[in-house]
Amino acid sequence: MAKNKLQKFEDIANFLNVFEYTDFEDKPMPKGKWHAEVFDNANPIVLELACGKGEYTVNLARKFPEKNFIGIDKKGWRLWSGAKTAIEEPLSDVRFIRMFIDHLEQYFAPGEVAEIWIVFPDPFLRGSRESNRLTAPKFLKIYKNILIPGATIHLKTDSPELFQYTLETIESENCEITDRVDDVYLERPDDELLTIKTYYEEMHLEDRRTIKYISFRL
């Protein structure tokens, strides 16, 4: 492993705004107590799943100081960038968790989460791996168990396959589409939320890929 990654792992182990799944072994995670024990407020909690370097988490927090934001990814060295930025600014309403997304129910109580963002997740294009897509039915069931009733889930992707799969899943699971944009930079070039650019989105745009967005309720 590169020395830079090792240093980042060491750093996040000491960042007070980062929880790691290994913490779960040593002390109980604040399931059901994120408002009282972590954020010290009753503001809505928003998750960014597979957050990578945390650009969306950080930028959403800048725009919505009346909400709490938690970026989640399994790769700690990716989280380092967003966590470091949140510490330096500082952004007191931002946290990160290094964990597997299918373990969400171990970390959050029913109705504890108000909103979910999924931004450029792995589309898992091989058919045998489609159950790993973050909009697959097994994940929607997990989200339903931690979200407040009527909460919104956002997906932003450059993958037409994942987008179409999500549309089909929304229909089969009787979800409600609340917004749909088939080409963000053609249809909504001035949208402050949808035009937040991540490291990966910059790469996709250089390749002239079309960025799609959909939001829905379970």
N, C-alpha and C positions, 0 to 999 in steps of 0.2 A: 504494500500500500504506500502511495506517495506520502512523503513527509508532510506536505501541506494538509492532506486529509487527516493524518494522525493528529496534527496540531488542532485542527478544527474539532475533532472528536474530544480532545482534551478541553478545549475552550467551552464547548456546549455543556460538558459535564459540570462546569462551574457557572454557567449562565443561570441566573435566577428566574429567567422567563422561559426556560426550557424544561419540560418534563420528558423523561425517557421511560420506555417500557420496563427497563430494569428497576426503576423506582417502585414499580408496582410490587416487586418482590420484597422490598425493604420496608415500605410503608404504604398504607392504603392511599390510592389516588382519591382526589376530592369529588368522587361521584356524588351528584346531588348537592354539592357544596361549592361549586365553582363561583357562584355569586358571593357567598358569605366568606369563604376562606381564601379565595385567590384574587378576585377582582374587587372585593369590598364594595360592591354596588349591585343594583338589581337590573342593570341594563341588559338588553337582549344579547345572547351569545350566538355568534356567527362562526361557522367552521369553513375553512378552505381545505378540502381533501386532496391529497397528493400535491401538496403546495410547492414542492420543489424548493426554490430559493426564497419563497415567501413574498415575492413582489406584490401579488394581489392582496395578500393578507395585510401587508404594511400600507399599501395605497388605499385600501378600503378603510383602514383605521384612521388614516389622515383625513378622509372625507367624512367619516361618521364617528366623531368622538363620543356620541351618545350610545354607542354600541361596544361590545367586547368581541375581540377576534382571536381565534385560535387556528393556527396553521398546523396541519398534520402531514407527516411524511415518514416513511420508514428509513430514509437515508439521512443520517445525522449531519454529514458534511454539507448536504444541501441546505439544511435548516440554518446553518451557521450564519449565512448572509443576512437573512431576514431578522434573525434574533439579534445580531449585532447592531443592525440599523435601529431596531426598536429600542435597544438599550441606549444608544448614542443620542437619539433625538430629544428626549425620550418619549416613548409611546407606552403609557402605563396600562393601556387597554389591550395589549397584544401579548399572547403567549404562543408557544409552540410545543407540540408533543411528537416525540419520535416513537411511532407505534405502527402496528398493522391495522388497516382501516376496518377489517372485519372483526376487530376487537372493540369497536366503539361503545358497545353496551357495557363493557367493563369500566368505562371511564365517564359515561354520562347517564344520568337518570332519565326516566320517561318525562318528556316535555321540557327538558332542560335546555334544548337547543332551539333557536328561533329561525335559523336559515342556514343553508348549505351552498357553497360554491365549489364547482369542480371545473378546473381550468387546465386544459391541455393534458388530460390524463393519458396514460398508455392505452391505445385503442384495442390492444390484444387482437390483432387482425386474423390470427389463425383461429379457425372455427372451433378447434378443440379447447381454446382458452377464452371463449366469449363469456363464460361465467365469471371471469375475473374483471370484466368491464364494470366500472363504478356506477353504471346505470342498469346493471343486470338486476333481475327480480330479487335475487338473494340479498343484494345491497339495499334495494329499496325497502325491503322488510326491516333491515337493521335501522335505516334512517327513520322509518315510521315509528320505531320504538323509542327514539330519543328526541324527535321533533315535537314542537307544539302543534296542535291541530291547525291545518290550513297553512303551514309553513311552506316557503318557496325553496325549490332546489334549482340552481342555475348550472347550466353546462355551456362551456365555451370550448370549441374544438376546431381543428383544421382537418379532421378526419371525416370524410363523407360517409364512410362505413359506420363509424361510431354514431354519427348524427342520425343516420337512417335507422340504425339499430335502436337508438333511444326513442325515436318516434314510434317505432313498432312496439317497444316495451311500454311506452306511455299508453298506447291504445289498448294493449292486451291487459294492462294492470288497471285500466279505468281511471287513469290520472287526468288531471285538468291542465292543459297548456295555458299559460298566462302570457307568454310572449314568445315570438319566434322571429329570428333574423337569419336569412340564408346567406347574406354577405355583409358582415358588420361594417367594413370600410366603404362599401358602396351605399348601403342603406342608412347607416347611423355613424357617419364619420365624426360627428361632434358629440357623441354620447360619452360622457365623462367616465362612466363605469365600464362600458364595453370596450373602450379603446385603451384601457390600462394595458401596457405591453410587458409581458414577461420575457425572460431570457429566451425561452423556446419560441415564443410568438415572433420575436424579432427575426429568428432564423427562418420561421415558416413564411414570413412576409417577404424576406429576401428571395425565397424560392417561389414567390408569387402564388402561394396557396391561399385559398378562400377560407376566411374565418367565419364560422357559424356559431349561433347562440340560440339556446332555447331555455325557457324557465317553465316550471310546472309544479303542481301540487299533487300530493299523493291522495 
